Amino acid sequence: MSASIILGIESSCDDTSAAIICGSKILSNIAANQEIHNEYGGVVPELASRAHQQNIIPVVEKAFSKANIQQNEICAIGFTRGPGLLGSLLVGTSFAKSLAMSLDVPLIEVNHLQAHILAHFIDDANPIPPTFPFLCLTVSGGHTMVVLVKDYFEMEIIGKTIDDAAGEAFDKIGKIFDLDYPAGPIIDKLAKEGNPDAFQFNKPKMEGYDYSFSGIKTSVLYFIQKEVRKNPDFIKENLNDLCASVQKSIIEILMDKLEKAANDLHIKNVAIAGGVSANSALRKAMEMNQDQLGWNIFIPKFEYTTDNAAMIAIVAKLKYERGEFADLRTTATAKYDL
């Protein structure tokens, strides 16, 4: 193959993932999930890093096997340097360094948030990739931000959450409803059977393009406490409607700021990225704006929304072409600005 072949490694939170990319085409994208966190209602950092240590070698081996690529055929190794859980990042960083040394290939550090956005440029992520400039609503369990993307590596955060991320709000409200972790996909599924106008919850009044999700979480908590005092079975009897109403509120908060930014900046190219971009109501809202506001929307393929190594690999490919390599002194970092 004439195109560069690169191994991508992702270990920022609780998914261990490895992918092989050739040019912009993903040959394999393997992930091992950590179900041990379900019983704790959230990710336990120490358990996550231990699970990464157990998973990383089998996952990388499977990625090579599925891609039908030998280790000596790769040109470089890309890895998530941050942001994320430090213990988890250290496992991926250390493994990437060791493998790069043994194969004598360059090492490429990748910003996890940048990777979510640039996943749009994987060959099969979209029918056509976004054109610059575009707005990207990057929304996950740990981050919620509106990013103005001027070029592959020229990005400006124009709005972000001042407290909880949207995915975090879904999970915390899911805990109030006694749903399993992660609650976001469960709420999405139950909401399809519910009435989104059944209940109203407070929305924040924030200036500019910034977000806040702690208010809706508190609003739901107080409402549930009040109703459960009157009827102990209130949640069970109204679960679908509750999920639909919560989801509608969170998606409206997200879309209001995105629409304001797109209107103010006169930008019609609008994308979504990150784990919450898999949410069906968010995707539907984007499609409505495509029709009503004339947006050119970019919604990535489902497998490229959650944490995955394919998005790390595409960034590594772009950096490889620019000759941007890391050295062995590069360290993992829990905080890493876009």
Helices and strands as residue ranges (DSSP letters): E 5-10, E 15-22, E 25-33, G 35-40, H 45-67, G 71-73, E 76-82, H 86-103, E 107-111, H 112-118, G 119-121, E 134-139, E 144-151, E 154-160, H 166-176, H 184-191, H 214-230, H 234-265, E 269-273, G 275-278, H 280-292, E 296-298, G 302-304, H 309-322
